[in-house]
Amino acid sequence: MTAVEVRNGYKFYGRAKDPNKKIILNYLNMNVAHGSIYGLLGASGCGKTTLLSCLVGQRQLSSGQIRVLGMKPGNPGSGVPGPRIGYMPQEIALVEEMTVKETIFYFGRIYGLDDDEVQDRYKILRDLLELPPSGQLVRKCSGGQKRRVSFACAMVHEPELLILDEPTVGLDPILREKIWQFLIEKTKNSKLAVIITTHYIEEARQADCIGLMRNGILLAEDTPTNIMIRFESNSIEDAFLLLSQRQGTSEEADRRTFIREKLSAIASPDLKEKNDDVIIPEIERKDSIRRSKCSQDRKVELRNKIFFTSKSRMKALLTKNLVQLTRQPSGIIFMFLFPILQLSCFYLAIGNDPKDLNLGVVNYEIDDPKYCFNESLVTALSAEDTCNFHKISCRYINGFDSTLAKKVYYKTTEEALLAAKRTDVIGYIEFARNFSESMQRIIDDGRFTDEESFMSSELKVRIDMSNQQIAFFVERRLREVYQQFIEGLMVDCKLPKNLGNIPVQFRDPIFGSFHEEYREFIAPGVVMTIIFFLATLITAAVFITERSDGIWDRTLVAGISTFEMLVAHIFLQSGIMFFQCLEVIFYIALVFDVTNHGDNLSVIILLTLTGFSGMLFGLLISVYCKTHTMANFVATGAFYPMIMLCGLLWPIEGMPGILRDVALLFPFTIPTVSVRNILSKGWSITNYQVYNGFLIMLLWITLLFICCIIGLRRKG
Ligand SMILES: Nc1ncnc2c1ncn2[C@@H]1O[C@H](COP(=O)(O)OP(=O)(O)OP(=O)(O)O)[C@@H](O)[C@H]1O
């Protein structure tokens, strides 16, 4: 029985109906015998890697049949992808943050070996392949060293079929020879089949069989000696050149006929002979039986684990994920220092009263501002029952200090306006020449006061409204100062204190306080978005890196399912997020004195769920984006609409009706309100305005999870 059999293998990239689709395998036939080395040769881009990826179950043929170790790759229980094969891909596909020994253990555990077995195998492979020191990081290995480690990973579990995509590139001739001798030795004494691609054509002389590939077909498949005899050449390279030239001519005549001819010509009598006659010594036969039994066990094990995993596989995946995150200083900084940094920036920069403002003052009541600092001028003079107001504008001016703004005096309105237009001052306040008299007249004459007195008693204020936050702050503070000013006057004049107040009184707030800052309003949303997008970026980065480095595919070929990889990542990431949330809550409570009037655990759970949905969003991005750049574009593109539509910056009540309804479904809108309700109102999870945030978040988690699964399935 052959180890690998391909019949009419046809594979193209692109759409089936596209006339310009790229045909890579063109009804290719191939046979690899047990106990042999098969050298797959061909020019760059002829489809060798594509063929190998179909053999290991990474890709599927568009049509045709493949049998690997007697079964179709990918079938349940076939062990392919899985422990029956060892695959060394062309790219290094190792975790850079792992040490050499950890890398071997990672693959050993994935293949189901226990740690003692891996240790034994590691020692053998270390000596054979002259591996770098066990504690050396893969990142710090040379190209050749990495290739040797990669080779060791493919060999660690003693597979039945070894598929090596250019394993000898970058190795010195002595080590290349050593590897070939090892493979020859192994295949001679066992049923192990090896498929090896190489660009060093002459080294393939040592193979038992050679397949010469060009334009998606095997031009010849025979022993190296037979190929050289058949094409009357002294080297395989010459034979290959000759064959390639002939194929070119035939293509011009009739390509289809040529392919059919070649297909029928493909036969390997020598190989069959060798295969039938192969003499396996008794000890090796036992070894072979043992391995075959072992593979049977693994098959059973695999069947049992279609829906879940084993302890050693989970240990391997979790160790790898943890090492990947913690061995990069940037990973630690990103996970635990970034939230602190971002929150510090937020709490230090947002919500504080503006300082160092300049406000113009034009006071026509006095000729020189320094008079305002004369105490006799600034008080309302009360004699007997009459209240004489004298230059009381000074009393108002002295009522506000530099916490509102620094006063800049101007003689005329024009001067002040000019200064405001130059933005030297934020605006100006103007008092009429008869301000005090007008105020007095209003108090004395009441409803008989003339219109002009009312006009003259006004504080005329002009502010630069282009900076709304500052303008609102100045406006609010000027009103507060006015209220104190007028109340003081009334008290001094022995009049009712509230006489000067407008008849709208804001009593004790139902929730919050009058000094509730904007910061308290937006803080829950800010914390949630930080946690969500950190999880998004970490997850997208991890998965995209894994895929682009080939680690993802290599792990799949080793038999790990996508689901197992997801579970391992989710498990670790959830733990990290839980600690992130704890860190955030304690940090803002201790450093910024934020009080939670409700239950801490509810907040931590809701924040962890937020991080969880952020993680799934990152996974979804990584499914559809091949590069980090693309992923960053998508994450940034999603960030701003989410922030703007979730009522974080502005109440959603201000949005158009339909948009408001849509915004309510966004992942931060209602959950932000829930967190705010816990923090400021002290409501518990039993209140619907708290638990609806949890429900929305769970809904998003479910939705994103389904999208991820669909995406992963579609992407194969
Ligand atoms: N996912 C893909 N989509 C479209 N074309 C692809 C894809 N993967 C590979 N190809 C194309 O298929 C052809 C065969 O590629 P493959 O990697 O199998 O060649 P190869 O013989 O292994 O080359 P090399 O020896 O340089 O590694 C190349 O032209 C390549 O550009």
The ligand as a Tripos MOL2 file, in Angstrom:
@<TRIPOS>MOLECULE
LIG
   31    33     1     0     0
SMALL
NO_CHARGES

@<TRIPOS>ATOM
      1 N1         -3.6650   31.6140   -2.1530 N.pl3     1 LIG1
      2 C1         -3.2570   31.7660   -3.4120 C.ar      1 LIG1
      3 N2         -4.0110   32.4350   -4.2900 N.ar      1 LIG1
      4 C2         -3.6280   32.5940   -5.5700 C.ar      1 LIG1
      5 N3         -2.4640   32.0980   -6.0680 N.ar      1 LIG1
      6 C3         -1.6700   31.4290   -5.2380 C.ar      1 LIG1
      7 C4         -2.0120   31.2220   -3.8730 C.ar      1 LIG1
      8 N4         -1.0210   30.4940   -3.2890 N.ar      1 LIG1
      9 C5         -0.1110   30.2680   -4.2430 C.ar      1 LIG1
     10 N5         -0.4880   30.8240   -5.4060 N.ar      1 LIG1
     11 C6          0.2140   30.7590   -6.6890 C.3       1 LIG1
     12 O1          0.3060   29.4030   -7.0210 O.3       1 LIG1
     13 C7          1.5270   29.1590   -7.6880 C.3       1 LIG1
     14 C8          2.2100   27.9740   -7.0330 C.3       1 LIG1
     15 O2          2.6350   28.3690   -5.7610 O.3       1 LIG1
     16 P1          3.4040   27.3750   -4.8050 P.3       1 LIG1
     17 O3          3.7120   28.1010   -3.5610 O.co2     1 LIG1
     18 O4          2.6260   26.1260   -4.7010 O.co2     1 LIG1
     19 O5          4.7400   27.1290   -5.6500 O.3       1 LIG1
     20 P2          6.0750   26.3770   -5.2490 P.3       1 LIG1
     21 O6          6.3580   25.4280   -6.3140 O.co2     1 LIG1
     22 O7          5.9780   25.8370   -3.8720 O.co2     1 LIG1
     23 O8          7.1100   27.5670   -5.2790 O.3       1 LIG1
     24 P3          8.4450   27.7490   -4.4390 P.3       1 LIG1
     25 O9          9.3720   26.6520   -4.8370 O.co2     1 LIG1
     26 O10         8.9510   29.0880   -4.8360 O.co2     1 LIG1
     27 O11         8.0440   27.6730   -3.0120 O.co2     1 LIG1
     28 C9          2.3240   30.4310   -7.6330 C.3       1 LIG1
     29 O12         2.2370   31.0730   -8.8810 O.3       1 LIG1
     30 C10         1.6410   31.2580   -6.5850 C.3       1 LIG1
     31 O13         1.7130   32.6070   -6.9100 O.3       1 LIG1
@<TRIPOS>BOND
     1     1     2 1
     2     2     3 ar
     3     2     7 ar
     4     3     4 ar
     5     4     5 ar
     6     5     6 ar
     7     6     7 ar
     8     6    10 ar
     9     7     8 ar
    10     8     9 ar
    11     9    10 ar
    12    10    11 1
    13    11    12 1
    14    11    30 1
    15    12    13 1
    16    13    14 1
    17    13    28 1
    18    14    15 1
    19    15    16 1
    20    16    17 2
    21    16    18 1
    22    16    19 1
    23    19    20 1
    24    20    21 2
    25    20    22 1
    26    20    23 1
    27    23    24 1
    28    24    25 2
    29    24    26 1
    30    24    27 1
    31    28    29 1
    32    28    30 1
    33    30    31 1
@<TRIPOS>SUBSTRUCTURE
     1 LIG1         1 GROUP 0 **** ****
